Amino acid sequence: MSGKNLSRRTFSASLLAPVSSLLTPAASTRPNIVFLCADQHSGNITTPRTPNLDRLASRGVRYRNAYCASPVCVPARAAMMTGLYPSDVASYCNSTSFDGRVPTWGNYLRNGGYRCWATGKLDLTEGKDYGFEEFRTDHGHSRSPDITSLFRAPLCYRDERKQVDGQFRDRTPADEGKVSDALDFLRSNKSRPFALYAGLHMPHPAFIAHKKYADLYPPERAALPNLPAGYLDRRHEAFNALANFKMISRPIPEDRIRRCRSAYYAMVTELDALLGRLLDAIDYENTLVVYTSDHGEMLGEHGLWLKNVLLENAARVPLILAGPGLPKGQVVDSPVSHVDMVATVLDAANVPRPQNLRGHSLLHGLPPFTYAESHSEGNVTGSFLIRQGDWKYVYFSWLDPLLFNLKDDPGELNNLASTHPQKLQELHQLLTSQVNPDQVTKAAFAAQDKVLQAMIHTLSAGQFYKELEGRLGPAQAHGITERLYRKRALP
């Protein structure tokens, strides 16, 4: 995609003047908001063809280094909705859904006179008021939490190896209905201003794409992940533990890897085609459009698959803003974050910004650094990310840190922590200016244990065993249940 690349300083200077016309106090000039969120679309993978998203970017600004606040569904969406870090709202993993303890941007916009409407995947705690009229929304993890995140010390094991495969079929994706619902709202809604949120499912696994894309991404031509000789022998111990958790430590056959990657690329292109229908129906003169994803997908890089990790493929997300007053066709390389979304949307809508927001309005500049955290299943300890310029720092509670220069090492294969102590200390000070990381790690473990203890209190040993058996298999389910329920009878 073409576009002028901008640094933080030049972007701020160029953007501030044109955006001032957008931020007027008169309600009649406030833009509509269309917020489109995919699931597991990595911002670090450029292989898939996305002509409609490229067209959207040509109307506005593409942020090439945007980060989720946590690389798993529930805490990522909590941060995107609240403008706070996941730990600020006690949403650490897919078993600790955001509970509405603070307002979302939907609450703020509704209070500011917007009609707020949502469809598709929200993935918050069901039954709370988030400011939206909800139509066929999904809060799946509040009903069926990923209980594997409750067993991090010691780790349990969950077989995610079977997901490393891909298929091409003649099928109708669930996202087609979500796009149709959003189109119906756009066509029938007479209220202005309005905010529409659509949560899409693709390219989340299972990796099954429509068969018409098989010729576009033939599996036999799909590139394999970049795994230099000897890398797995020196891979960080936290990532080794994650690979063990997912049961992907032993090599996966190359034909399955190629099928998986080609089907993933095809799903991104398939999603783009569906989004094109929605993007064609938008009045860009009066609408701010946001496109992003909750988190990315490792796709075999570093020998890892799916998410749960602060490496680039999982933590980086696409982000495009387009609408009135925004420069057209520009690309920003400075890092930004999902926590910037609430401040940005409120700024565009001329709704007062709460003082406690963590993020910055991208309409008036760029943040000096970005932050993310990870406490989900497969993580033996808490991990924290600071990205500033080309430098990326990953801190682990009680384990060795990582330091990368992404300009020189985009694949994150050369840890500079021992050779650049001054930069390491500088970025650690940025981290501790935001949170006390070890205290956050302890709080995450405590929150997960609280959920576990509630299950033990409310379920019989047999019921608890059945909850575990489907995810963990009979051996782990028996062992864990026996330990937690002492000598109570099992089936």
C-alpha positions in Angstrom: 0.0 0.0 0.0 1.4 3.4 -1.0 1.5 6.4 1.3 3.8 8.9 2.8 5.6 7.6 5.9 5.5 9.9 8.9 7.5 10.0 12.1 5.8 10.9 15.4 6.9 14.6 15.1 6.0 15.2 11.5 2.7 13.3 11.8 1.7 15.4 14.8 2.5 18.6 13.0 0.7 17.6 9.8 -2.4 16.2 11.4 -3.2 18.8 14.0 -4.3 21.5 11.6 -6.7 19.5 9.4 -8.3 17.6 12.3 -9.3 20.8 14.1 -12.2 21.2 11.7 -13.5 17.8 12.8 -13.5 18.7 16.5 -16.2 21.3 16.7 -18.6 21.7 19.6 -21.7 21.7 17.4 -23.3 18.2 17.6 -24.5 18.5 14.0 -20.8 18.4 12.8 -19.8 15.4 14.9 -19.0 12.4 12.8 -20.6 9.0 12.9 -18.3 6.3 14.2 -17.9 2.9 12.5 -15.6 0.6 14.5 -14.7 -2.7 12.8 -12.8 -5.3 14.9 -11.5 -8.6 13.4 -10.2 -11.5 15.5 -6.6 -12.7 15.2 -5.6 -10.6 12.2 -1.9 -10.0 12.7 -0.5 -6.6 11.8 2.9 -8.1 11.2 1.9 -10.3 8.2 1.7 -8.6 4.8 1.2 -11.7 2.6 -2.6 -11.6 2.3 -4.2 -9.4 -0.4 -6.6 -6.9 1.1 -7.8 -4.5 -1.6 -10.7 -3.1 0.4 -8.7 -2.4 3.5 -6.0 -0.8 1.2 -8.7 1.4 -0.2 -9.8 2.3 3.3 -6.2 3.2 4.1 -5.9 5.4 1.0 -8.7 7.5 2.5 -6.9 7.9 5.8 -4.0 6.8 8.0 -2.5 3.4 8.4 -0.6 2.8 11.6 2.0 0.2 10.8 3.2 -0.5 14.4 -0.1 -0.7 16.4 -0.2 -3.0 19.4 -3.0 -4.7 21.3 -2.9 -4.3 25.1 -2.8 -8.1 25.7 -2.5 -10.8 23.1 -5.7 -12.7 23.8 -9.3 -11.9 23.2 -10.8 -10.8 26.6 -8.2 -8.5 28.0 -7.4 -7.0 24.6 -11.1 -6.1 24.1 -11.3 -4.8 27.7 -8.5 -2.3 27.0 -9.9 -1.4 23.6 -13.2 -0.6 25.1 -12.1 1.3 28.2 -8.8 3.0 27.3 -7.2 1.4 30.3 -4.6 -1.4 30.7 -6.1 -4.9 31.2 -4.7 -5.0 34.8 -6.4 -1.6 35.5 -9.8 -3.4 35.1 -8.8 -6.8 36.4 -9.1 -8.5 33.0 -6.1 -10.7 32.7 -7.1 -13.6 30.5 -10.1 -15.4 28.9 -11.4 -16.5 32.3 -11.5 -13.0 33.8 -13.9 -11.0 31.5 -14.2 -7.3 31.9 -17.2 -6.7 34.2 -18.2 -3.1 33.4 -16.6 -1.6 36.5 -15.7 1.5 34.5 -17.4 3.0 31.4 -16.6 2.0 27.9 -16.4 4.4 24.9 -20.0 3.2 24.2 -21.1 4.6 27.6 -19.3 7.9 27.0 -20.7 8.4 23.5 -24.2 7.5 24.5 -24.1 10.0 27.4 -22.8 12.5 24.8 -25.8 12.1 22.6 -24.8 9.3 20.3 -26.9 6.2 19.4 -24.5 3.3 20.0 -25.2 0.0 18.4 -23.2 -3.2 18.4 -23.2 -6.6 16.7 -20.8 -9.6 16.7 -18.0 -10.4 19.1 -17.7 -8.1 22.1 -16.4 -10.7 24.5 -17.1 -8.8 27.7 -19.2 -10.0 30.7 -22.7 -10.7 29.4 -25.6 -8.7 30.8 -23.7 -5.5 31.7 -24.4 -2.0 30.3 -21.7 -1.1 27.9 -23.6 1.8 26.3 -24.6 -0.2 23.1 -27.9 -1.5 21.8 -26.7 -5.0 21.3 -27.9 -7.1 18.4 -26.7 -10.7 18.2 -23.6 -9.9 20.1 -21.3 -12.6 21.5 -19.8 -12.6 25.0 -18.6 -16.2 24.7 -15.8 -16.2 27.3 -18.1 -14.9 30.0 -20.2 -18.0 29.5 -17.4 -20.5 28.7 -14.1 -19.2 30.1 -10.8 -20.7 29.0 -10.3 -22.6 32.3 -6.8 -23.5 31.2 -5.7 -20.0 32.3 -6.6 -20.9 35.9 -3.7 -23.4 35.9 -0.5 -21.5 35.3 1.5 -22.5 38.3 2.3 -25.2 37.5 1.2 -25.2 33.8 -1.4 -27.6 32.6 -1.3 -28.8 29.0 -3.8 -28.1 26.3 -3.7 -29.8 22.9 -3.7 -26.9 20.4 -1.4 -28.8 18.0 -4.5 -30.0 16.1 -5.3 -26.4 15.1 -2.1 -26.2 13.1 -3.8 -27.2 9.8 -5.9 -25.5 7.1 -8.7 -26.3 4.8 -10.5 -24.8 1.8 -14.3 -25.6 1.7 -17.5 -24.4 0.1 -19.0 -22.7 3.1 -20.7 -19.5 4.3 -18.7 -17.7 7.0 -20.4 -16.5 10.2 -19.1 -13.1 9.5 -21.4 -12.8 6.5 -24.3 -12.5 8.9 -22.6 -9.9 11.0 -21.7 -7.8 8.0 -25.3 -8.0 6.8 -26.6 -7.0 10.3 -24.3 -4.0 10.2 -25.4 -3.0 6.7 -29.0 -3.2 7.8 -28.3 -0.8 10.6 -26.5 1.6 8.3 -29.4 1.6 5.8 -32.2 1.8 8.3 -30.8 4.0 11.0 -32.0 7.6 10.9 -30.3 8.8 14.1 -27.3 11.0 13.9 -24.7 10.9 15.3 -24.4 7.2 15.7 -21.6 4.7 16.6 -21.6 1.2 15.1 -19.4 -1.5 16.4 -19.0 -4.8 14.5 -17.0 -7.6 15.9 -15.9 -10.1 13.2 -14.6 -13.6 13.7 -12.1 -14.2 10.9 -9.3 -15.1 10.7 -9.6 -16.9 14.1 -9.2 -20.7 13.9 -10.3 -23.1 12.8 -8.4 -22.1 9.7 -11.0 -22.9 7.1 -11.3 -20.7 4.0 -13.6 -20.8 1.1 -12.4 -23.0 -1.7 -12.4 -20.2 -4.2 -9.3 -18.8 -2.6 -7.3 -22.0 -2.9 -5.8 -21.0 -6.2 -4.9 -17.6 -4.8 -2.9 -19.1 -1.9 -1.9 -22.7 -3.0 -0.7 -24.5 0.1 2.3 -26.0 -1.7 3.7 -22.5 -2.3 3.1 -21.1 1.2 6.4 -20.0 2.8 7.5 -21.8 5.9 8.2 -19.8 9.2 11.6 -18.4 9.6 13.4 -20.6 12.2 17.2 -20.2 11.9 19.3 -23.2 12.8 19.8 -23.5 16.5 17.1 -20.9 17.4 14.9 -23.3 19.3 17.8 -24.3 21.5 18.2 -20.7 22.7 14.5 -19.7 22.7 13.4 -18.0 25.9 12.2 -20.3 28.6 8.8 -18.6 28.8 8.2 -19.4 25.1 9.4 -23.0 25.6 6.8 -23.4 28.4 4.1 -21.9 26.1 5.0 -24.3 23.3 4.8 -27.2 25.8 1.5 -26.0 27.0 0.1 -26.0 23.5 1.7 -29.4 22.8 3.5 -28.0 19.8 7.1 -28.6 21.0 7.8 -31.5 18.6 8.0 -30.6 14.9 4.8 -30.3 12.9 4.8 -31.7 9.4 5.6 -29.2 6.7 2.5 -29.9 4.7 0.3 -29.0 7.7 2.2 -25.9 8.3 1.8 -24.8 4.6 -1.9 -25.6 4.7 -2.4 -23.7 7.9 -0.6 -20.6 6.6 -2.3 -20.6 3.2 -5.8 -21.0 4.8 -5.0 -18.1 7.2 -4.0 -15.8 4.3 -7.1 -16.8 2.5 -9.3 -16.1 5.5 -7.8 -12.5 5.7 -8.7 -12.0 2.0 -12.1 -13.5 2.5 -12.7 -11.1 5.4 -11.5 -8.2 3.3 -14.1 -9.1 0.6 -16.9 -9.1 3.2 -15.7 -5.8 4.7 -15.8 -4.3 1.2 -19.6 -4.5 1.2 -19.7 -2.6 4.4 -17.1 -0.1 3.5 -18.9 0.7 0.3 -22.0 1.8 2.3 -20.2 4.4 4.4 -20.5 8.1 4.0 -16.9 9.0 4.6 -17.6 12.8 4.6 -19.5 12.3 7.9 -18.0 9.1 9.4 -14.8 8.1 11.2 -14.0 4.5 10.4 -11.7 2.4 12.6 -10.4 -1.0 11.5 -8.3 -3.2 13.8 -8.1 -6.6 15.3 -8.1 -7.8 18.9 -4.7 -9.5 18.6 -2.6 -11.2 16.0 -1.4 -14.8 15.2 2.1 -16.3 15.5 1.6 -18.6 12.5 4.6 -20.7 13.3 7.2 -17.9 13.8 9.5 -18.7 16.8 8.0 -22.2 16.7 4.7 -20.8 18.2 1.1 -20.8 17.0 -2.0 -18.8 17.8 -1.5 -16.0 20.4 -0.8 -15.5 24.2 2.7 -14.0 23.6 4.1 -10.5 23.2 6.1 -11.3 20.1 5.3 -9.2 17.0 3.1 -11.6 15.1 0.7 -11.9 18.1 1.0 -8.5 19.7 0.9 -6.3 16.5 -2.4 -5.5 15.0 -3.6 -3.7 11.9 -5.0 -0.2 12.6 -6.5 2.2 10.0 -8.4 5.4 10.7 -10.2 7.2 7.9 -12.7 10.0 8.0 -13.3 13.8 7.8 -10.3 15.9 8.5 -7.8 13.1 8.4 -4.9 13.1 6.0 -5.3 10.7 3.2 -3.0 7.8 2.2 -0.4 8.3 5.0 1.5 5.6 6.9 2.7 6.1 10.4 5.6 4.0 11.7 5.6 5.3 15.3 4.1 2.8 17.7 0.5 3.2 18.9 -1.8 1.1 21.0 -5.4 -0.1 21.4 -5.5 1.9 24.6 -5.4 5.0 22.4 -8.7 4.1 20.8 -11.0 5.5 23.5 -9.3 8.9 23.7 -9.3 9.0 19.8 -13.0 8.2 19.5 -14.0 10.6 22.2 -11.9 13.3 20.7 -13.5 12.9 17.3 -17.0 12.9 18.8 -16.2 16.1 20.9 -17.1 14.1 24.1 -15.1 15.1 27.2 -12.2 12.7 28.0 -12.0 11.2 31.5 -8.8 12.0 33.3 -8.0 8.4 34.1 -7.5 7.2 30.5 -4.2 5.6 29.7 -4.2 6.4 26.0 -3.6 9.4 23.8 -5.9 10.8 21.1 -4.3 9.9 17.7 -6.1 12.9 16.3 -3.8 15.2 18.2 -0.4 13.4 18.0 1.2 10.1 18.9 2.1 8.5 22.3 5.7 8.6 23.4 5.7 4.8 23.8 3.3 1.8 24.0 2.6 -0.8 26.7 1.1 -4.3 26.7 0.9 -7.1 29.1 0.2 -10.9 29.0 -1.2 -13.2 31.7 -3.2 -15.7 29.8 -3.0 -19.5 29.5 0.4 -21.0 28.8 2.2 -18.1 30.5 4.3 -19.3 33.4 4.6 -15.7 34.6 3.5 -12.2 33.7 5.1 -10.5 30.8 5.2 -6.8 29.9 6.0 -4.9 26.7 7.4 -1.4 26.1 7.9 -0.3 22.6 9.6 3.1 22.0 10.8 3.9 18.5 12.7 1.0 17.1 13.3 -0.5 20.6 11.2 -3.2 22.1 11.6 -4.4 25.7 9.8 -7.5 27.2 10.0 -7.9 30.9 9.1 -11.2 32.6 8.5 -11.4 36.4 11.3 -13.5 37.8 12.8 -14.5 34.4 15.4 -12.9 32.1 14.2 -9.9 29.9 14.3 -9.5 26.2 15.5 -6.4 24.3 15.2 -6.0 20.5 16.0 -3.4 18.0 13.2 -4.0 15.5 14.7 -1.9 12.7 17.8 -4.2 12.7 16.1 -7.4 13.8 12.4 -7.4 12.8 12.2 -11.1 13.5 13.2 -10.7 17.2 15.9 -13.3 17.0 18.8 -11.3 18.6 18.3 -10.5 22.3 20.4 -7.4 23.2 19.5 -7.3 26.9 23.1 -8.1 28.0 24.8 -5.8 25.5 22.7 -2.7 25.9 22.2 -2.3 29.7 21.6 1.5 29.5 18.7 1.1 27.0 17.4 -1.8 29.0 17.3 0.4 32.2 15.7 3.3 30.3 12.9 1.1 29.0 12.5 -0.6 32.4 12.0 2.9 34.0 9.3 3.6 31.4 7.6 0.3 32.3 7.7 1.0 36.1 6.3 4.5 35.4 3.1 2.8 34.3 2.8 -0.3 36.6 4.5 -2.3 39.2 5.0 -5.3 37.0 5.6 -7.9 39.7 2.6 -6.7 41.7 0.5 -7.0 38.5 1.7 -10.5 38.0 0.7 -11.5 41.5 -2.7 -9.8 41.1 -3.3 -11.8 37.9 -2.5 -15.1 39.6 -4.7 -14.1 42.5 -7.6 -13.2 40.2 -7.3 -16.5 38.4 -7.2 -18.4 41.7 -10.3 -16.6 42.9 -12.2 -17.8 39.8 -10.8 -21.3 40.4 -11.9 -21.3 44.1 -15.3 -20.2 43.1 -15.6 -23.2 40.7 -14.5 -25.5 43.5 -17.0 -24.0 45.9 -20.0 -24.3 43.5 -19.2 -27.5 41.6 -19.1 -31.1 42.9 -15.9 -33.0 42.2 -17.6 -34.9 39.4 -18.9 -31.6 37.8 -15.5 -30.0 38.1 -13.9 -33.1 36.5 -16.2 -32.8 33.5 -15.4 -29.1 33.1 -11.7 -30.0 32.8 -11.9 -33.3 30.9 -12.9 -31.7 27.6 -10.0 -29.3 27.6 -7.3 -31.2 29.4 -8.0 -34.8 28.9 -8.8 -37.5 31.5 -5.3 -37.8 33.0 -4.9 -34.1 33.8 -8.5 -33.7 34.8 -8.3 -36.6 37.3 -5.0 -35.4 38.7 -6.1 -31.8 39.2 -9.5 -32.7 40.6 -8.0 -35.2 43.0 -5.5 -32.6 44.3 -8.1 -29.8 44.6 -10.9 -31.9 46.1 -8.7 -34.0 48.3 -10.4 -37.4 48.8 -13.8 -36.6 47.4 -15.2 -39.3 45.1 -14.6 -39.0 41.3 -16.4 -40.8 38.5 
